[in-house]
Amino acid sequence: MKKVTLLKGKDGAIRRRNPWVFSGAIRNEDEGLLDGDLVVVEDSTGERLGLGHYQNGGIRVRMLHFGAGEISIADLLRDKLAAALALRQQLGLAADPLTNAYRLVHAEGDGLPGLIVDRYASVVVLQCHSIGMYRLRQEIATALRTLLGEEVRTIYDKSAASLPERQEASDGVLLGETVTEVVVLENGRRFLVDVAGGQKTGFFLDQRENRWLLGSYAQGKSVLNAFCYTGGFSVYALLGDAAQVHSVDLSSNAIDLADGNVARNGDFTERHRSYAADVMEWLRDQADAGGYDLVIIDPPAFAKNKHKRHQAVQAYKRLNARAMQALKPGGLLFTFSCSRVVERQLFYDTVVAAGLEAGRDCRVLHHLSQGPDHPVSLYHPEGEYLKGLVLRVD
């Protein structure tokens, strides 16, 4: 197996079990290394530190195994997938009669950098973010079928959009039947997941606990769900007895999906309205119209890399200021950022700036994050990507 050797003094991060080896830490790479190759990582003295996937880029190696011992990739996949399932069983998700959609593998949080596995009832979706994991997709699918058994009808690969452009990839079924849509349960709520055409793997599972919290605040309130996508927050607000819910998204396809999910959970024709509209313009108009009791701001990532971070921060500030202005005094704002490059403190500071710009007095009621089926390694805090706040806005 080919090797990557670190510079002297650059082994500390790996010894602290951080799974990322950056290009600037490397002294030497064996000739002929290709994207996705398994490599042994050694310190400057030749001591073996572990095993990882090589990929030419800023993050040069993603560690799969730490230590001097040897392990086969088949055993590694089997053991780590089994451990991931055991955690979801411990969380009560794997056998919950009211919830059959959850994240089964969360990349570094489950010791499998570059791999996302989401389970939607009888459909399992893989999304590979590294070429190494993509090259193993068939082995991963086979291991998942062995682990989960015949209750899984389909294992679907949805990696094309998440891989580097230089890697040719196409989405499709790896094992089982051709199924591209499935209706799932989340806390007893019913949602259609468009595996083939939806964003990410088809549904934002990371907001499960936050949707539940939102539902507990919704009774009797007028609610705006901005960037509504699947309508998840709208469904929870309606079942929480909100007086009125408006779902807004620029995408007409998202509006159709949200409307369908609302209808799957009851007859809310008197209390729900959906609009294909620009969120910023909608918020401005609603501020003039008197405002809402509760606003949810859950936009797509405004920055995918550090070069776009300043631009993203300015966009978050303007958006949150408008949302605050669209709230009645004493209203609640649920606001989120899923941009990895906008860290929690920066997001908090940005919302502070928004409050000052809006001229509103705000108090923090909750700090929110992704659900526990999206675990974060203690040694890799970068894995916490979803930041959220619940504010009372006076």
C-alpha positions in Angstrom: 0.0 0.0 0.0 1.3 3.4 -0.9 2.4 5.9 1.8 2.1 9.5 2.7 4.8 10.9 5.0 4.2 14.0 7.2 6.5 16.8 7.9 8.3 16.8 11.3 6.0 18.2 13.9 2.8 17.9 11.8 1.6 14.7 13.3 -0.2 16.3 16.3 -3.6 16.6 14.7 -3.7 12.9 13.7 -2.5 11.8 17.2 -5.5 13.9 18.5 -7.7 11.8 16.2 -8.6 14.7 13.8 -9.4 12.9 10.6 -8.2 15.5 8.1 -4.6 15.7 6.8 -4.0 18.9 5.0 -1.6 19.2 2.1 0.6 21.6 4.0 1.4 18.9 6.6 2.8 16.5 4.0 6.5 16.0 3.3 6.3 13.2 0.8 3.8 11.2 -1.2 4.6 7.9 -3.0 4.6 8.2 -6.8 1.5 7.2 -8.7 -1.1 8.1 -6.1 -4.6 8.5 -7.6 -7.7 10.1 -6.1 -9.5 7.7 -3.9 -6.5 5.4 -3.2 -6.1 3.9 0.3 -2.8 5.2 1.8 -0.8 4.6 5.0 0.0 7.8 6.8 3.4 7.9 8.6 5.1 10.5 10.7 8.5 11.9 9.8 10.2 9.0 11.5 8.3 6.3 9.6 5.9 5.5 12.5 2.5 4.3 11.1 -0.3 6.6 12.2 -3.2 5.1 10.4 -5.0 4.5 7.1 -7.0 6.9 4.9 -8.3 7.9 1.5 -6.1 10.1 -0.6 -7.5 12.9 -2.7 -5.5 15.7 -4.4 -6.7 18.9 -2.8 -6.5 21.0 0.4 -7.6 18.0 2.5 -5.2 15.5 1.1 -6.1 12.5 3.3 -9.3 11.6 5.2 -8.5 9.2 7.9 -10.5 6.0 8.2 -8.4 4.2 10.9 -6.0 5.4 13.5 -3.0 3.4 14.9 -0.3 1.1 13.8 -2.5 -2.0 13.4 -3.6 -3.3 10.0 -7.2 -3.8 9.0 -8.9 -4.7 5.8 -11.3 -2.3 4.2 -14.1 -4.9 4.3 -13.7 -5.3 8.0 -13.5 -1.6 8.6 -16.7 -0.9 6.7 -18.5 -3.8 8.4 -17.5 -2.7 11.9 -18.1 1.1 11.4 -21.5 0.6 9.7 -22.5 -1.8 12.5 -21.4 0.8 15.1 -23.4 3.5 13.3 -26.5 1.4 13.4 -26.0 0.6 17.1 -25.9 4.3 17.9 -29.2 4.9 16.1 -30.6 2.0 18.0 -29.4 3.6 21.2 -31.1 6.8 20.1 -34.4 4.9 19.7 -34.6 5.7 16.0 -34.0 2.3 14.4 -37.2 0.8 15.8 -39.4 3.8 16.4 -42.9 3.2 15.1 -43.5 6.9 14.5 -40.2 7.7 12.8 -38.6 5.6 10.0 -36.3 8.3 8.5 -33.0 9.1 10.0 -29.3 9.5 9.2 -27.5 6.2 9.5 -23.9 7.4 8.7 -22.7 11.0 9.3 -19.3 11.0 7.8 -16.6 12.0 10.3 -19.1 11.7 13.1 -19.3 8.0 12.5 -15.6 7.5 11.5 -16.3 7.3 7.8 -15.2 10.7 6.3 -16.8 11.4 3.0 -19.8 9.2 3.4 -23.4 10.1 4.2 -26.1 7.4 4.5 -29.7 8.3 5.0 -32.5 5.9 5.6 -36.0 6.6 4.4 -38.2 3.7 5.4 -37.3 0.9 3.0 -35.0 3.1 0.9 -31.4 3.8 1.8 -29.5 6.7 0.1 -25.7 7.0 -0.2 -24.1 10.3 -0.8 -20.3 10.2 -1.3 -18.3 13.4 -0.7 -14.9 11.9 -1.4 -13.7 9.9 -4.4 -12.4 7.2 -2.1 -15.9 6.5 -0.8 -17.3 6.7 -4.2 -14.9 4.0 -5.4 -16.2 1.9 -2.5 -19.9 2.5 -3.1 -20.8 -1.0 -4.2 -18.9 -2.5 -1.3 -20.8 -0.1 1.0 -24.1 -1.0 -0.5 -23.4 -4.7 -0.1 -22.4 -4.2 3.6 -25.5 -2.2 4.2 -27.7 -4.9 2.7 -26.1 -7.5 5.0 -26.5 -5.3 8.0 -30.1 -4.1 7.4 -31.5 -7.2 5.8 -34.5 -7.7 3.5 -36.4 -4.8 5.0 -34.5 -2.5 2.7 -35.9 -2.6 -0.8 -33.5 -0.1 -2.5 -30.0 1.3 -2.0 -29.6 4.4 -4.1 -26.4 6.3 -4.9 -26.8 10.1 -5.1 -23.2 11.3 -5.2 -22.9 13.0 -8.6 -23.5 16.5 -7.2 -21.4 16.1 -4.1 -18.1 14.9 -5.7 -15.3 17.0 -7.3 -16.1 17.9 -10.9 -13.2 15.8 -12.2 -14.9 12.6 -11.0 -17.4 11.3 -13.5 -20.5 10.0 -11.6 -24.1 9.4 -12.2 -26.9 8.7 -9.7 -28.8 5.5 -9.6 -29.8 2.3 -7.9 -26.9 0.2 -6.5 -29.0 -2.6 -5.1 -32.7 -3.6 -5.2 -35.7 -2.1 -6.9 -35.9 1.1 -8.8 -37.6 3.4 -6.3 -37.1 7.1 -6.5 -39.9 8.4 -4.2 -41.0 7.2 -0.8 -43.4 8.4 1.9 -41.8 8.4 5.4 -42.8 9.0 9.0 -41.2 11.6 11.3 -42.8 11.8 14.7 -46.0 10.5 13.1 -45.9 13.2 10.4 -46.0 12.0 6.8 -43.6 13.4 4.2 -42.8 12.5 0.6 -39.1 12.1 -0.1 -38.0 12.7 -3.7 -34.8 10.6 -3.6 -33.9 11.3 -7.2 -34.9 14.9 -7.7 -34.8 16.4 -4.2 -32.1 18.5 -2.6 -29.3 16.6 -0.8 -30.5 13.0 -0.3 -34.2 14.1 -0.5 -35.1 15.5 2.9 -33.4 17.6 5.7 -33.3 15.0 8.5 -31.1 17.3 10.6 -34.0 19.5 11.6 -36.2 16.8 13.2 -35.8 17.9 16.8 -36.0 21.6 15.8 -39.3 21.0 13.9 -40.7 19.3 17.0 -39.7 22.4 19.1 -41.3 24.7 16.7 -44.5 22.8 16.9 -44.6 23.3 20.7 -44.6 27.1 20.2 -47.1 27.3 17.3 -50.5 27.2 19.0 -52.6 30.1 18.1 -49.9 31.9 16.2 -49.5 33.3 12.7 -46.5 31.6 11.2 -44.2 32.3 8.2 -42.0 29.4 7.0 -39.5 31.0 4.7 -37.4 28.8 2.3 -40.0 26.2 3.1 -38.8 23.5 0.7 -40.6 20.3 1.8 -42.9 22.2 4.2 -41.5 20.4 7.2 -41.8 23.3 9.6 -45.2 24.2 8.2 -46.6 20.7 8.9 -45.3 20.8 12.5 -46.8 24.3 13.0 -50.2 23.3 11.6 -50.3 20.1 13.8 -49.3 22.3 16.7 -52.5 24.3 16.1 -51.1 27.4 14.5 -53.8 29.9 13.6 -52.3 30.5 10.1 -49.2 29.3 8.3 -47.7 30.8 5.2 -45.1 28.7 3.3 -42.8 30.7 1.0 -40.2 29.6 -1.4 -38.8 30.9 -4.7 -39.1 27.5 -6.3 -42.5 26.5 -7.5 -41.4 22.8 -7.3 -40.7 23.3 -3.6 -44.2 24.9 -3.2 -45.8 21.9 -4.8 -43.8 19.5 -2.5 -44.8 21.5 0.6 -48.4 21.6 -0.4 -48.4 17.9 -0.9 -46.8 17.2 2.5 -49.3 19.5 4.2 -52.2 17.6 2.5 -50.7 14.3 3.6 -51.1 15.3 7.3 -54.7 16.6 7.3 -57.1 19.1 5.8 -55.5 22.5 6.5 -57.1 24.5 3.6 -58.4 27.1 5.9 -55.1 27.6 7.8 -52.4 27.1 5.2 -51.3 29.2 2.2 -48.3 28.8 0.0 -46.6 31.3 -2.2 -43.8 31.1 -4.8 -42.0 34.3 -4.0 -38.7 35.9 -3.1 -38.3 35.7 0.6 -36.6 39.1 1.1 -39.4 40.9 -0.8 -42.0 38.9 1.1 -40.5 39.9 4.5 -40.4 43.6 3.5 -44.0 43.5 2.5 -45.1 41.7 5.6 -43.3 44.2 7.9 -45.5 46.9 6.3 -48.6 44.7 6.8 -48.2 44.2 10.5 -46.1 41.1 10.8 -46.2 37.5 12.1 -46.1 35.9 15.6 -43.5 33.4 14.5 -41.0 33.3 11.6 -38.7 30.5 10.5 -35.6 31.4 8.4 -33.9 28.2 7.2 -32.1 29.2 3.9 -29.8 27.1 1.8 -26.1 27.5 2.4 -25.0 31.0 1.4 -21.3 30.0 1.3 -19.7 26.8 0.2 -16.1 28.0 0.8 -14.2 30.6 2.8 -13.9 33.0 -0.2 -17.7 33.5 0.0 -17.9 33.8 3.8 -18.0 37.6 4.0 -20.7 37.8 1.3 -22.7 35.1 3.1 -22.5 37.0 6.5 -23.8 40.1 4.9 -26.7 38.1 3.3 -27.5 36.5 6.7 -27.5 39.9 8.4 -29.9 41.4 5.9 -32.2 38.4 5.9 -32.4 38.2 9.7 -32.9 42.0 10.0 -35.9 41.7 7.6 -37.2 38.7 9.5 -37.1 40.6 12.8 -38.9 43.6 11.2 -41.6 41.2 10.0 -42.3 40.0 13.5 -44.9 41.5 15.9 -43.5 42.6 19.3 -43.0 39.5 21.4 -42.8 37.3 18.3 -40.4 34.4 17.9 -37.7 33.9 15.3 -36.3 30.5 14.5 -33.2 31.2 12.4 -30.6 28.8 11.0 -27.4 28.6 9.0 -26.1 25.4 7.4 -23.0 27.0 5.9 -20.0 25.1 7.3 -17.7 28.1 6.8 -19.9 30.3 9.0 -18.9 29.1 12.5 -21.4 29.2 15.4 -19.9 32.4 17.0 -19.8 34.2 13.6 -23.4 33.3 13.0 -24.3 34.5 16.5 -22.5 37.8 15.9 -24.2 38.2 12.6 -27.6 37.8 14.2 -26.6 40.4 16.8 -25.8 42.8 14.0 -29.1 42.0 12.4 -30.9 42.9 15.6 -29.2 46.2 15.9 -29.9 47.0 12.3 -33.6 46.1 12.8 -33.7 48.2 16.0 -35.4 45.4 18.0 -34.7 44.0 21.4 -33.9 40.3 21.2 -33.4 37.5 23.8 -32.1 34.1 23.1 -34.4 31.2 24.2 -32.6 28.3 22.5 -29.3 27.4 20.9 -30.0 24.8 18.2 -28.0 22.3 16.2 -28.4 19.2 14.1 -30.1 16.1 15.6 -28.2 13.4 17.5 -28.3 11.1 14.4 -25.8 13.6 12.9 -23.1 13.1 15.6 -20.0 15.3 15.9 -16.7 13.8 16.8 -15.2 15.5 19.8 -11.9 15.6 17.8 -13.5 17.1 14.7 -15.7 20.1 15.7 -16.0 21.1 12.0 -18.7 18.4 11.9 -21.2 20.7 13.6 -22.5 22.5 10.6 -26.1 23.4 11.5 -26.4 26.5 13.7 -29.7 27.8 15.0 -31.2 30.3 17.4 -34.7 30.8 18.8 -35.2 34.5 19.7 -37.9 36.5 21.3 -38.1 39.7 19.4 -39.6 42.8 21.1 
